[in-house]
Amino acid sequence: MATSRSSSSSRAWSSGGDGEDYSSPVRYRVRPQDYEPAVNCNCGRKAARWISWSNDNPGRRYLKCAFARSGGCDFWEWYEDNMTTPFIAELLVDLRDVARKLKKENKDLKAQIGEAHARANAQIEVEGQFAVQVARNADLVGRVNKLEKERVVFMFVILVCGDGDRVNL
């Protein structure tokens, strides 16, 4: 087994500073600590086994201190020799890129759905307010019509009871 202290393939974090996604494109079927025989890191703890998704070593497994990001040691080594052919490595990189693209597209679509739901809820709110205003308007139109009829009746009463020459209909 080859040992190294630093490698671009050992990126187990979600994204690098350059915005590139270094996370695993697929879920691990075996948890990082579920392997035998155990290999201990420099801290004396069982090292975690991860899968490299770099362009140089796609699909190749390696060991790293499970606590490297929170005060552990800098232990790192390949778990197995690289037995991937150039064709398979290229295929794995292409599949990784497609999986990441689809994950990003799915995330973007979910965000768009969330925005659409927010707009739909706002539209429903506006329609509710509009319905209230339409009902108020109908009530006011009814009151205006009633008052108009009362005005005509009062004008008629004034015309009959009073001086009709001064009444302006």
PyMOL commands that place a pseudoatom at each C-alpha (Angstrom):
pseudoatom trace, name=CA, resn=MET, resi=1, chain=A, elem=C, hetatm=0, pos=[0.000, 0.000, 0.000]
pseudoatom trace, name=CA, resn=ALA, resi=2, chain=A, elem=C, hetatm=0, pos=[1.301, 3.395, -0.960]
pseudoatom trace, name=CA, resn=THR, resi=3, chain=A, elem=C, hetatm=0, pos=[1.225, 6.064, 1.709]
pseudoatom trace, name=CA, resn=SER, resi=4, chain=A, elem=C, hetatm=0, pos=[0.832, 9.765, 1.129]
pseudoatom trace, name=CA, resn=ARG, resi=5, chain=A, elem=C, hetatm=0, pos=[0.185, 12.782, 3.314]
pseudoatom trace, name=CA, resn=SER, resi=6, chain=A, elem=C, hetatm=0, pos=[-1.531, 14.973, 0.737]
pseudoatom trace, name=CA, resn=SER, resi=7, chain=A, elem=C, hetatm=0, pos=[-3.444, 14.318, -2.425]
pseudoatom trace, name=CA, resn=SER, resi=8, chain=A, elem=C, hetatm=0, pos=[-6.153, 15.924, -4.471]
pseudoatom trace, name=CA, resn=SER, resi=9, chain=A, elem=C, hetatm=0, pos=[-7.985, 12.625, -4.327]
pseudoatom trace, name=CA, resn=SER, resi=10, chain=A, elem=C, hetatm=0, pos=[-8.319, 12.750, -0.549]
pseudoatom trace, name=CA, resn=ARG, resi=11, chain=A, elem=C, hetatm=0, pos=[-10.947, 15.477, -0.603]
pseudoatom trace, name=CA, resn=ALA, resi=12, chain=A, elem=C, hetatm=0, pos=[-13.775, 14.126, 1.512]
pseudoatom trace, name=CA, resn=TRP, resi=13, chain=A, elem=C, hetatm=0, pos=[-15.453, 17.472, 2.039]
pseudoatom trace, name=CA, resn=SER, resi=14, chain=A, elem=C, hetatm=0, pos=[-18.489, 18.664, 0.097]
pseudoatom trace, name=CA, resn=SER, resi=15, chain=A, elem=C, hetatm=0, pos=[-16.911, 21.420, -1.936]
pseudoatom trace, name=CA, resn=GLY, resi=16, chain=A, elem=C, hetatm=0, pos=[-13.585, 23.055, -2.383]
pseudoatom trace, name=CA, resn=GLY, resi=17, chain=A, elem=C, hetatm=0, pos=[-12.745, 26.718, -2.274]
pseudoatom trace, name=CA, resn=ASP, resi=18, chain=A, elem=C, hetatm=0, pos=[-13.004, 26.870, -6.060]
pseudoatom trace, name=CA, resn=GLY, resi=19, chain=A, elem=C, hetatm=0, pos=[-16.730, 26.011, -5.938]
pseudoatom trace, name=CA, resn=GLU, resi=20, chain=A, elem=C, hetatm=0, pos=[-16.049, 22.530, -7.259]
pseudoatom trace, name=CA, resn=ASP, resi=21, chain=A, elem=C, hetatm=0, pos=[-18.121, 19.705, -5.767]
pseudoatom trace, name=CA, resn=TYR, resi=22, chain=A, elem=C, hetatm=0, pos=[-15.909, 16.977, -4.305]
pseudoatom trace, name=CA, resn=SER, resi=23, chain=A, elem=C, hetatm=0, pos=[-18.638, 15.050, -2.535]
pseudoatom trace, name=CA, resn=SER, resi=24, chain=A, elem=C, hetatm=0, pos=[-19.415, 11.481, -3.427]
pseudoatom trace, name=CA, resn=PRO, resi=25, chain=A, elem=C, hetatm=0, pos=[-21.764, 11.383, -6.423]
pseudoatom trace, name=CA, resn=VAL, resi=26, chain=A, elem=C, hetatm=0, pos=[-23.499, 8.324, -4.959]
pseudoatom trace, name=CA, resn=ARG, resi=27, chain=A, elem=C, hetatm=0, pos=[-24.308, 7.182, -1.435]
pseudoatom trace, name=CA, resn=TYR, resi=28, chain=A, elem=C, hetatm=0, pos=[-21.853, 4.894, 0.256]
pseudoatom trace, name=CA, resn=ARG, resi=29, chain=A, elem=C, hetatm=0, pos=[-23.281, 1.398, 0.498]
pseudoatom trace, name=CA, resn=VAL, resi=30, chain=A, elem=C, hetatm=0, pos=[-20.817, 0.539, 3.267]
pseudoatom trace, name=CA, resn=ARG, resi=31, chain=A, elem=C, hetatm=0, pos=[-20.206, 2.956, 6.122]
pseudoatom trace, name=CA, resn=PRO, resi=32, chain=A, elem=C, hetatm=0, pos=[-16.650, 4.342, 6.451]
pseudoatom trace, name=CA, resn=GLN, resi=33, chain=A, elem=C, hetatm=0, pos=[-15.883, 2.283, 9.574]
pseudoatom trace, name=CA, resn=ASP, resi=34, chain=A, elem=C, hetatm=0, pos=[-17.369, -1.008, 8.301]
pseudoatom trace, name=CA, resn=TYR, resi=35, chain=A, elem=C, hetatm=0, pos=[-14.294, -2.746, 6.946]
pseudoatom trace, name=CA, resn=GLU, resi=36, chain=A, elem=C, hetatm=0, pos=[-11.848, -5.408, 8.125]
pseudoatom trace, name=CA, resn=PRO, resi=37, chain=A, elem=C, hetatm=0, pos=[-9.048, -5.758, 9.003]
pseudoatom trace, name=CA, resn=ALA, resi=38, chain=A, elem=C, hetatm=0, pos=[-8.971, -2.494, 10.890]
pseudoatom trace, name=CA, resn=VAL, resi=39, chain=A, elem=C, hetatm=0, pos=[-6.233, 0.001, 10.095]
pseudoatom trace, name=CA, resn=ASN, resi=40, chain=A, elem=C, hetatm=0, pos=[-5.396, 2.481, 12.829]
pseudoatom trace, name=CA, resn=CYS, resi=41, chain=A, elem=C, hetatm=0, pos=[-4.379, 6.044, 12.106]
pseudoatom trace, name=CA, resn=ASN, resi=42, chain=A, elem=C, hetatm=0, pos=[-1.630, 7.934, 13.953]
pseudoatom trace, name=CA, resn=CYS, resi=43, chain=A, elem=C, hetatm=0, pos=[-4.171, 8.806, 16.682]
pseudoatom trace, name=CA, resn=GLY, resi=44, chain=A, elem=C, hetatm=0, pos=[-4.567, 5.091, 17.426]
pseudoatom trace, name=CA, resn=ARG, resi=45, chain=A, elem=C, hetatm=0, pos=[-8.194, 5.059, 16.216]
pseudoatom trace, name=CA, resn=LYS, resi=46, chain=A, elem=C, hetatm=0, pos=[-9.662, 3.082, 13.357]
pseudoatom trace, name=CA, resn=ALA, resi=47, chain=A, elem=C, hetatm=0, pos=[-9.217, 5.066, 10.137]
pseudoatom trace, name=CA, resn=ALA, resi=48, chain=A, elem=C, hetatm=0, pos=[-12.231, 5.774, 7.953]
pseudoatom trace, name=CA, resn=ARG, resi=49, chain=A, elem=C, hetatm=0, pos=[-12.345, 4.273, 4.463]
pseudoatom trace, name=CA, resn=TRP, resi=50, chain=A, elem=C, hetatm=0, pos=[-13.477, 6.669, 1.751]
pseudoatom trace, name=CA, resn=ILE, resi=51, chain=A, elem=C, hetatm=0, pos=[-13.766, 6.616, -2.026]
pseudoatom trace, name=CA, resn=SER, resi=52, chain=A, elem=C, hetatm=0, pos=[-11.811, 9.034, -4.178]
pseudoatom trace, name=CA, resn=TRP, resi=53, chain=A, elem=C, hetatm=0, pos=[-13.755, 10.819, -6.912]
pseudoatom trace, name=CA, resn=SER, resi=54, chain=A, elem=C, hetatm=0, pos=[-10.848, 12.819, -8.305]
pseudoatom trace, name=CA, resn=ASN, resi=55, chain=A, elem=C, hetatm=0, pos=[-10.116, 12.760, -12.033]
pseudoatom trace, name=CA, resn=ASP, resi=56, chain=A, elem=C, hetatm=0, pos=[-6.877, 10.860, -11.372]
pseudoatom trace, name=CA, resn=ASN, resi=57, chain=A, elem=C, hetatm=0, pos=[-8.259, 8.149, -9.062]
pseudoatom trace, name=CA, resn=PRO, resi=58, chain=A, elem=C, hetatm=0, pos=[-12.022, 7.768, -9.532]
pseudoatom trace, name=CA, resn=GLY, resi=59, chain=A, elem=C, hetatm=0, pos=[-13.526, 4.962, -7.484]
pseudoatom trace, name=CA, resn=ARG, resi=60, chain=A, elem=C, hetatm=0, pos=[-10.267, 4.189, -5.684]
pseudoatom trace, name=CA, resn=ARG, resi=61, chain=A, elem=C, hetatm=0, pos=[-10.615, 3.666, -1.936]
pseudoatom trace, name=CA, resn=TYR, resi=62, chain=A, elem=C, hetatm=0, pos=[-8.355, 5.253, 0.647]
pseudoatom trace, name=CA, resn=LEU, resi=63, chain=A, elem=C, hetatm=0, pos=[-8.013, 5.490, 4.427]
pseudoatom trace, name=CA, resn=LYS, resi=64, chain=A, elem=C, hetatm=0, pos=[-7.988, 8.726, 6.356]
pseudoatom trace, name=CA, resn=CYS, resi=65, chain=A, elem=C, hetatm=0, pos=[-8.154, 9.687, 10.015]
pseudoatom trace, name=CA, resn=ALA, resi=66, chain=A, elem=C, hetatm=0, pos=[-11.848, 9.773, 10.880]
pseudoatom trace, name=CA, resn=PHE, resi=67, chain=A, elem=C, hetatm=0, pos=[-11.250, 12.892, 12.988]
pseudoatom trace, name=CA, resn=ALA, resi=68, chain=A, elem=C, hetatm=0, pos=[-8.918, 14.736, 10.587]
pseudoatom trace, name=CA, resn=ARG, resi=69, chain=A, elem=C, hetatm=0, pos=[-11.315, 17.670, 10.274]
pseudoatom trace, name=CA, resn=SER, resi=70, chain=A, elem=C, hetatm=0, pos=[-11.786, 18.059, 14.025]
pseudoatom trace, name=CA, resn=GLY, resi=71, chain=A, elem=C, hetatm=0, pos=[-8.352, 17.816, 15.551]
pseudoatom trace, name=CA, resn=GLY, resi=72, chain=A, elem=C, hetatm=0, pos=[-7.329, 14.329, 14.434]
pseudoatom trace, name=CA, resn=CYS, resi=73, chain=A, elem=C, hetatm=0, pos=[-4.098, 13.454, 12.699]
pseudoatom trace, name=CA, resn=ASP, resi=74, chain=A, elem=C, hetatm=0, pos=[-2.957, 13.750, 9.077]
pseudoatom trace, name=CA, resn=PHE, resi=75, chain=A, elem=C, hetatm=0, pos=[-2.968, 9.980, 8.427]
pseudoatom trace, name=CA, resn=TRP, resi=76, chain=A, elem=C, hetatm=0, pos=[-3.834, 9.090, 4.830]
pseudoatom trace, name=CA, resn=GLU, resi=77, chain=A, elem=C, hetatm=0, pos=[-3.074, 6.078, 2.621]
pseudoatom trace, name=CA, resn=TRP, resi=78, chain=A, elem=C, hetatm=0, pos=[-4.516, 4.133, -0.273]
pseudoatom trace, name=CA, resn=TYR, resi=79, chain=A, elem=C, hetatm=0, pos=[-6.595, 1.159, 0.820]
pseudoatom trace, name=CA, resn=GLU, resi=80, chain=A, elem=C, hetatm=0, pos=[-5.790, -0.831, -2.303]
pseudoatom trace, name=CA, resn=ASP, resi=81, chain=A, elem=C, hetatm=0, pos=[-3.598, -0.641, -5.375]
pseudoatom trace, name=CA, resn=ASN, resi=82, chain=A, elem=C, hetatm=0, pos=[-5.014, 1.173, -8.379]
pseudoatom trace, name=CA, resn=MET, resi=83, chain=A, elem=C, hetatm=0, pos=[-6.366, -1.544, -10.643]
pseudoatom trace, name=CA, resn=THR, resi=84, chain=A, elem=C, hetatm=0, pos=[-8.620, 0.682, -12.759]
pseudoatom trace, name=CA, resn=THR, resi=85, chain=A, elem=C, hetatm=0, pos=[-7.947, 0.788, -16.491]
pseudoatom trace, name=CA, resn=PRO, resi=86, chain=A, elem=C, hetatm=0, pos=[-7.818, 4.188, -18.213]
pseudoatom trace, name=CA, resn=PHE, resi=87, chain=A, elem=C, hetatm=0, pos=[-11.124, 3.410, -19.965]
pseudoatom trace, name=CA, resn=ILE, resi=88, chain=A, elem=C, hetatm=0, pos=[-12.905, 2.554, -16.699]
pseudoatom trace, name=CA, resn=ALA, resi=89, chain=A, elem=C, hetatm=0, pos=[-11.383, 5.622, -14.999]
pseudoatom trace, name=CA, resn=GLU, resi=90, chain=A, elem=C, hetatm=0, pos=[-12.673, 7.863, -17.800]
pseudoatom trace, name=CA, resn=LEU, resi=91, chain=A, elem=C, hetatm=0, pos=[-16.080, 6.196, -17.625]
pseudoatom trace, name=CA, resn=LEU, resi=92, chain=A, elem=C, hetatm=0, pos=[-16.238, 6.682, -13.839]
pseudoatom trace, name=CA, resn=VAL, resi=93, chain=A, elem=C, hetatm=0, pos=[-15.332, 10.371, -14.199]
pseudoatom trace, name=CA, resn=ASP, resi=94, chain=A, elem=C, hetatm=0, pos=[-18.039, 10.834, -16.850]
pseudoatom trace, name=CA, resn=LEU, resi=95, chain=A, elem=C, hetatm=0, pos=[-20.623, 9.060, -14.686]
pseudoatom trace, name=CA, resn=ARG, resi=96, chain=A, elem=C, hetatm=0, pos=[-19.555, 11.111, -11.653]
pseudoatom trace, name=CA, resn=ASP, resi=97, chain=A, elem=C, hetatm=0, pos=[-20.012, 14.314, -13.634]
pseudoatom trace, name=CA, resn=VAL, resi=98, chain=A, elem=C, hetatm=0, pos=[-23.461, 13.240, -14.866]
pseudoatom trace, name=CA, resn=ALA, resi=99, chain=A, elem=C, hetatm=0, pos=[-24.539, 12.289, -11.330]
pseudoatom trace, name=CA, resn=ARG, resi=100, chain=A, elem=C, hetatm=0, pos=[-23.361, 15.647, -9.971]
pseudoatom trace, name=CA, resn=LYS, resi=101, chain=A, elem=C, hetatm=0, pos=[-25.055, 17.519, -12.815]
pseudoatom trace, name=CA, resn=LEU, resi=102, chain=A, elem=C, hetatm=0, pos=[-28.327, 15.694, -12.152]
pseudoatom trace, name=CA, resn=LYS, resi=103, chain=A, elem=C, hetatm=0, pos=[-28.068, 16.398, -8.405]
pseudoatom trace, name=CA, resn=LYS, resi=104, chain=A, elem=C, hetatm=0, pos=[-27.538, 20.098, -9.118]
pseudoatom trace, name=CA, resn=GLU, resi=105, chain=A, elem=C, hetatm=0, pos=[-30.412, 20.130, -11.605]
pseudoatom trace, name=CA, resn=ASN, resi=106, chain=A, elem=C, hetatm=0, pos=[-32.653, 18.408, -9.045]
pseudoatom trace, name=CA, resn=LYS, resi=107, chain=A, elem=C, hetatm=0, pos=[-31.665, 20.943, -6.384]
pseudoatom trace, name=CA, resn=ASP, resi=108, chain=A, elem=C, hetatm=0, pos=[-32.362, 23.826, -8.784]
pseudoatom trace, name=CA, resn=LEU, resi=109, chain=A, elem=C, hetatm=0, pos=[-35.743, 22.358, -9.753]
pseudoatom trace, name=CA, resn=LYS, resi=110, chain=A, elem=C, hetatm=0, pos=[-36.701, 21.948, -6.098]
pseudoatom trace, name=CA, resn=ALA, resi=111, chain=A, elem=C, hetatm=0, pos=[-35.775, 25.597, -5.517]
pseudoatom trace, name=CA, resn=GLN, resi=112, chain=A, elem=C, hetatm=0, pos=[-37.914, 26.612, -8.493]
pseudoatom trace, name=CA, resn=ILE, resi=113, chain=A, elem=C, hetatm=0, pos=[-40.807, 24.558, -7.124]
pseudoatom trace, name=CA, resn=GLY, resi=114, chain=A, elem=C, hetatm=0, pos=[-40.422, 26.297, -3.763]
pseudoatom trace, name=CA, resn=GLU, resi=115, chain=A, elem=C, hetatm=0, pos=[-40.468, 29.690, -5.476]
pseudoatom trace, name=CA, resn=ALA, resi=116, chain=A, elem=C, hetatm=0, pos=[-43.528, 28.670, -7.516]
pseudoatom trace, name=CA, resn=HIS, resi=117, chain=A, elem=C, hetatm=0, pos=[-45.321, 27.580, -4.330]
pseudoatom trace, name=CA, resn=ALA, resi=118, chain=A, elem=C, hetatm=0, pos=[-44.507, 30.937, -2.740]
pseudoatom trace, name=CA, resn=ARG, resi=119, chain=A, elem=C, hetatm=0, pos=[-45.837, 32.797, -5.792]
pseudoatom trace, name=CA, resn=ALA, resi=120, chain=A, elem=C, hetatm=0, pos=[-48.967, 30.603, -5.854]
pseudoatom trace, name=CA, resn=ASN, resi=121, chain=A, elem=C, hetatm=0, pos=[-49.596, 31.263, -2.154]
pseudoatom trace, name=CA, resn=ALA, resi=122, chain=A, elem=C, hetatm=0, pos=[-49.159, 34.998, -2.744]
pseudoatom trace, name=CA, resn=GLN, resi=123, chain=A, elem=C, hetatm=0, pos=[-51.590, 34.795, -5.675]
pseudoatom trace, name=CA, resn=ILE, resi=124, chain=A, elem=C, hetatm=0, pos=[-54.130, 32.941, -3.520]
pseudoatom trace, name=CA, resn=GLU, resi=125, chain=A, elem=C, hetatm=0, pos=[-53.782, 35.665, -0.884]
pseudoatom trace, name=CA, resn=VAL, resi=126, chain=A, elem=C, hetatm=0, pos=[-54.335, 38.388, -3.490]
pseudoatom trace, name=CA, resn=GLU, resi=127, chain=A, elem=C, hetatm=0, pos=[-57.353, 36.535, -4.892]
pseudoatom trace, name=CA, resn=GLY, resi=128, chain=A, elem=C, hetatm=0, pos=[-58.796, 36.258, -1.378]
pseudoatom trace, name=CA, resn=GLN, resi=129, chain=A, elem=C, hetatm=0, pos=[-58.342, 39.987, -0.841]
pseudoatom trace, name=CA, resn=PHE, resi=130, chain=A, elem=C, hetatm=0, pos=[-59.890, 40.645, -4.258]
pseudoatom trace, name=CA, resn=ALA, resi=131, chain=A, elem=C, hetatm=0, pos=[-62.918, 38.501, -3.373]
pseudoatom trace, name=CA, resn=VAL, resi=132, chain=A, elem=C, hetatm=0, pos=[-63.370, 40.514, -0.159]
pseudoatom trace, name=CA, resn=GLN, resi=133, chain=A, elem=C, hetatm=0, pos=[-63.210, 43.761, -2.161]
pseudoatom trace, name=CA, resn=VAL, resi=134, chain=A, elem=C, hetatm=0, pos=[-65.705, 42.421, -4.730]
pseudoatom trace, name=CA, resn=ALA, resi=135, chain=A, elem=C, hetatm=0, pos=[-68.108, 41.534, -1.904]
pseudoatom trace, name=CA, resn=ARG, resi=136, chain=A, elem=C, hetatm=0, pos=[-67.654, 44.995, -0.362]
pseudoatom trace, name=CA, resn=ASN, resi=137, chain=A, elem=C, hetatm=0, pos=[-68.207, 46.593, -3.741]
pseudoatom trace, name=CA, resn=ALA, resi=138, chain=A, elem=C, hetatm=0, pos=[-71.399, 44.577, -4.291]
pseudoatom trace, name=CA, resn=ASP, resi=139, chain=A, elem=C, hetatm=0, pos=[-72.625, 45.684, -0.862]
pseudoatom trace, name=CA, resn=LEU, resi=140, chain=A, elem=C, hetatm=0, pos=[-71.868, 49.324, -1.657]
pseudoatom trace, name=CA, resn=VAL, resi=141, chain=A, elem=C, hetatm=0, pos=[-73.584, 49.086, -5.053]
pseudoatom trace, name=CA, resn=GLY, resi=142, chain=A, elem=C, hetatm=0, pos=[-76.649, 47.656, -3.303]
pseudoatom trace, name=CA, resn=ARG, resi=143, chain=A, elem=C, hetatm=0, pos=[-76.614, 50.509, -0.790]
pseudoatom trace, name=CA, resn=VAL, resi=144, chain=A, elem=C, hetatm=0, pos=[-76.199, 53.108, -3.543]
pseudoatom trace, name=CA, resn=ASN, resi=145, chain=A, elem=C, hetatm=0, pos=[-79.149, 51.616, -5.458]
pseudoatom trace, name=CA, resn=LYS, resi=146, chain=A, elem=C, hetatm=0, pos=[-81.274, 51.643, -2.299]
pseudoatom trace, name=CA, resn=LEU, resi=147, chain=A, elem=C, hetatm=0, pos=[-80.324, 55.264, -1.542]
pseudoatom trace, name=CA, resn=GLU, resi=148, chain=A, elem=C, hetatm=0, pos=[-81.048, 56.235, -5.129]
pseudoatom trace, name=CA, resn=LYS, resi=149, chain=A, elem=C, hetatm=0, pos=[-84.543, 54.754, -4.827]
pseudoatom trace, name=CA, resn=GLU, resi=150, chain=A, elem=C, hetatm=0, pos=[-85.051, 56.557, -1.507]
pseudoatom trace, name=CA, resn=ARG, resi=151, chain=A, elem=C, hetatm=0, pos=[-83.911, 59.820, -3.133]
pseudoatom trace, name=CA, resn=VAL, resi=152, chain=A, elem=C, hetatm=0, pos=[-86.456, 59.397, -5.891]
pseudoatom trace, name=CA, resn=VAL, resi=153, chain=A, elem=C, hetatm=0, pos=[-89.181, 58.725, -3.312]
pseudoatom trace, name=CA, resn=PHE, resi=154, chain=A, elem=C, hetatm=0, pos=[-88.168, 61.786, -1.265]
pseudoatom trace, name=CA, resn=MET, resi=155, chain=A, elem=C, hetatm=0, pos=[-88.107, 63.942, -4.371]
pseudoatom trace, name=CA, resn=PHE, resi=156, chain=A, elem=C, hetatm=0, pos=[-91.581, 62.714, -5.246]
pseudoatom trace, name=CA, resn=VAL, resi=157, chain=A, elem=C, hetatm=0, pos=[-92.797, 63.503, -1.710]
pseudoatom trace, name=CA, resn=ILE, resi=158, chain=A, elem=C, hetatm=0, pos=[-91.282, 66.980, -1.911]
pseudoatom trace, name=CA, resn=LEU, resi=159, chain=A, elem=C, hetatm=0, pos=[-92.844, 67.478, -5.311]
pseudoatom trace, name=CA, resn=VAL, resi=160, chain=A, elem=C, hetatm=0, pos=[-96.274, 66.406, -4.080]
pseudoatom trace, name=CA, resn=CYS, resi=161, chain=A, elem=C, hetatm=0, pos=[-96.118, 68.173, -0.718]
pseudoatom trace, name=CA, resn=GLY, resi=162, chain=A, elem=C, hetatm=0, pos=[-94.204, 71.273, -1.543]
pseudoatom trace, name=CA, resn=ASP, resi=163, chain=A, elem=C, hetatm=0, pos=[-93.479, 73.735, -4.204]
pseudoatom trace, name=CA, resn=GLY, resi=164, chain=A, elem=C, hetatm=0, pos=[-92.744, 71.619, -7.252]
pseudoatom trace, name=CA, resn=ASP, resi=165, chain=A, elem=C, hetatm=0, pos=[-91.276, 74.485, -9.205]
pseudoatom trace, name=CA, resn=ARG, resi=166, chain=A, elem=C, hetatm=0, pos=[-88.179, 74.656, -7.029]
pseudoatom trace, name=CA, resn=VAL, resi=167, chain=A, elem=C, hetatm=0, pos=[-87.415, 70.928, -7.052]
pseudoatom trace, name=CA, resn=ASN, resi=168, chain=A, elem=C, hetatm=0, pos=[-84.711, 69.872, -9.438]
pseudoatom trace, name=CA, resn=LEU, resi=169, chain=A, elem=C, hetatm=0, pos=[-84.956, 66.209, -10.381]
for i in range(1, 169): cmd.bond("trace and resi %d" % i, "trace and resi %d" % (i + 1))
show_as sticks, trace
zoom trace
